[in-house]
Amino acid sequence: MTRIYVVRHCEAQGNSKRIFQGSTDCDITEMGAKQLELLEKRFSSVRLDKIYSSPLIRAYKTALAIRGGRDITIVTLGEFTEVHGGIIEGRPFSEAFSSVPGLAEIWNCHPEDFAPEGGEPMRRAYERIWNAVLDTAKANEGKTVAVATHGGVIRCLNCRLVYGAIERLKDTGWCENTGVTLIEFDGNFRANVIFMNDTSHLPEELLPKRNRMAEVKAQC
């Protein structure tokens, strides 16, 4: 049995400022640092053989917290980075989605077709993310590893695991900052989800509720 803990990064400046972070390398916030303290405690008793991380600083700092004071290798992989937003990258949600006609409707109602100019198409990201997770499982057969990554990455992964089709992406919830998902792979690398988006290590005050679309609305 191969086990992979998939962890969303802690709160970053892009989360608190309500911008489309994507591949923008935003640092973490004060709240994010508090989340990491509790995440480190959570993983202190979990046996891990290796830790993987997106190269973006918010994910790498999350990987460092998962490792704590232990001597565990952290491997950064670009395959675990967030979906790039192209022309809306780094812009406030309300401004970004208002500036491109029809983009808010696609994001809300048909996120599988999200492909802003200059960005990574969601369908390509969906395959990229699954291949990265499967390759990680195969490279660590029989071991337990953790992956520090991003909300959009985990949403694509969970959509595949739960529904098996990208067309159900709009029905797939978002993972909270430092939310933990555990996946087990059997000897044939068939995946089984043990739990998703577990935030039991966080008190309510470290779980801010936000609307990703700000005032931009689109009815499906």
ABEGO torsion letter per residue (X at the ends): XBBBBBBBBBBBAAAAAGBBAEABBBBBBAAAAAAAAAAAAAAAABBBABBBBBABAAAAAAAAAAAEABBBBBBBBAAABBBBAEAABGBBAAAAAAABBGAAAAAAABAAABBBBGBBBAAAAAAAAAAAAAAAAAAABGBBBBBBBBAAAAAAAAAAAAAGBAAAAAABBBBBBGBBBBBBBBAAGBBBBABBGBAAABBAAABBBBBAAEABBBBX
